[in-house]
Each structure stands twice: as structure tokens, then as C-alpha cells.
Amino acid sequence: MLKALGAGGIVGFLLLTSGIALLAWYDLVVGGGVAAVVAGLGLMLYGLVSSLLRSMGMGMGDF
């Protein structure tokens, strides 16, 4: 998985998780809400990409 992300993806993931951790340290409810929103966006993006690839005949498999 790390090869697929590349250096920019790894740095982005670290920035994302450190930002959520900072919010959770400041206010646990806000940090949890932001984490839930980010997880929801990730799952929505996964669904869109897999649907697009499936419509072009390049299915990625099931989640």
C-alpha cells in the first residue's frame, strides 16, 4: 500500500492524521466528528472510483 501512495500520499496521510489528533487533543467531540467526516468521504470516494472502474470494465473487487 505504501508503494501505491508514494511520498506525497504518505506525507498527506501523516498531515491528515496529525491534524485530527490535534483536534481530538483539544476537543474530543470535534476530533471525533472530523474523523467521522474524513472516513465517510474516503468511503464515498472509494465507492465512486470502484463504480467508475467497474463501468469501464476494470472492476477492483469488493470492499
N, C-alpha and C positions, 0 to 999 in steps of 0.2 A: 504494500500500500504506500509506503514512503517513496518508492521509486516513481509511482504514478503521480504523486503530488508535486514533486520537485522542490527546489529550495524555496521558491516563493510561496508555495502552498503550505509548507511546514511553518514558515515564519508567520503567515496569515493565521494558521491554526493556533500557534502559540500566542499571538496577539489577541485572538478571539477568546481563548480560554483564560488568559491573564486578565482581560477586561471584565469577564463575567466573575472571576474570582475576586477582583477588586470591588465590584458592585455587591457581591454577596458578603464580603467582609464589612462593607459599610452598612448595608441593609439587606438582610437575608431574604425578605419577601420580594424586593425589587430584583435581586440577583436571581432568584428562582423564576420569576416572571420572564426575565430576559433570556434565561437559559431555555425555558419552555418555548419561547418565540423562535429562538435560533434553531432549536431542534425541529419545530414544526416547519420552518422554512426549508431546512435541509431535507426533510421527508417529502415535502411538496416538490422541491427541485428534483429529487430522485424519481418521483413519480412522473414528472413531466419529461425528463430525459429518457427514462425507460419506455414511456409511451411513444415518444418521437422515434426512438430507435426501432421499436417493435413495428411501427407503421412503415418504416423503410426496409423491414425485413432483417434487421440486425438485432434481434432480441438479446437482452442482457441476462435473462433468467429471472427467477422470482426472488423477492426480498426475504 
